[in-house]
Amino acid sequence: MDWGTELWDQFEVIERHTQWGLDLLDRYVKFVKERTEVEQAYAKQLRSLVKKYLPKRPVKDDPESKFSQQQSFVQILQEVNDFAGQRELVAENLSVRVCLDLSKYSQEMKQERKMHLQEGRRAQQQLESGFKQLENSKRKFERDCREAEKAAQTAERLDQDINATKADVEKAKQQAHLRSHMAEESKNEYAAQLQRFNRDQAHFYFSQMPQIFDKLQDMDERRTTHLGAGYGLLSEAELQVLPIIAKCLEGMKVAAAAVDTKNDSQVLIELHKSGFARPGDVEFEDFSQPMNRVPSDSSLGTPSDGRPELRGPARSRAKRWPFGKKNKTVVTEDFSHLPPEQRRKRLQQQLEERNRELQKEVDQREALKKMKDVYEKTPQMGDPASLEPQIAETLNNIERLKLEVQKYEAWLAEAESRVLSNRGDSLGRHTRPPDPPASAPPDSSSSSSSSSNRGSQDNKESSEEPPLEEGQDTPIYTEFDEDFEEEPASPIGHCVAIYHFEGSSEGTISMAEGEDLSLMEEDKGDGWTRVRRKQGGEGYVPTSYLRVTLN
């Protein structure tokens, strides 16, 4: 079935339908164009969002990047950025393959439709012109017939009129004959015009217009097919990026599963572990009445010259570092402003960086030497002397980096020795008392009460101990102390002294073999444990001298 046969008389309908089809094509192109703008705006907003939340600092300078949760978040942001790239690809495909292609095709269809409609209108005008000629010849034939009949009646009336002259009768007859001849000519012309019009009309309705309608039908069907393909491109553009989008979503899922709670807790420890032991208890200071104390080297808070401590405003409070505002520290090249553990890590990083730079300079020197050898063997390739400044500069850099490596190695050895001394691995129990830890015991003002309660015998024995090395009894927390108040601690267990120990340094306390003690604080890795004697007094003793039982 075709339009030329079934719609032979529906020229205006076909004209409206083809115009509607082209309008639909233009509307779809406009829809896809706006859809492209939406995709581009969406992708732009996603990229801006990702840029807003990405870390501003480089990974090597950002300690937060070591946490799995931060790494997963950054990975999710990268996947979202890749997702935005796929949305941009969708927009590009729609713009090129749909908007541009269909817009160009629409213009071609409009030109073709215009040509076919002009051809149909010309055929209609020709048929209408033939019909007008037919009507004119018909009216002329009708008019000539009436005139001939009227002339014949006039001639007959004069012929019967006895008063009419012979000349008048002859004249009337000639006029009637002339009119009759003109009517016959008009008849022949009308018949010929009618035959010609019928032939043109048959050609118009059975050949000319059906061909034009068939061309318009073919054009409209091609337009419909092209539009359907354009509809398919809309989904094809999505399906084309769907595998990549699925990978992006899978990457987000993997990032979510990569969050490791325990690892993040360990990372926090590694980043901020100071290597120090916890500070001891703060001594109760009774300002209500004067207090004369018996000096003892084994009690905390008693000056080494044996004079009693001052009470009242004249004595400054001890400061405890974990609480309150810390003083602003000056950053030093050897990182001595950092806690031992953090200092060791930073020095290790710096040493690794210097070694990498040193290896790079060594490789560059070897490359320059090889190039110089080539220039010496083949002078046309270059002047060997031109490489001397670069070689000299490389040698200077190597010497400088070697000195820096040695410097950082010395600092690192010092830091590691301090960390190890703070940790102080506990020694096994032997038949004879093991050596006390090499590091000084932690400072604890709470042990000062032991001097007032300890017997004179302990004080005497303590005074006979050899003098300590310089700096041995210096507290290690002085630079981190801050003010705070806390309640007296309760025992967390009990322990038995398996060896006799004389508390001769500040912060320690004496104990007898087999003595029952209260456990106040466990060993923090430095080899010392804080205990309380039953008769009063607290202080630190070597962990290896005790048998500990926790509550």
Disulfide bonds with the S-S distance in Angstrom:
none
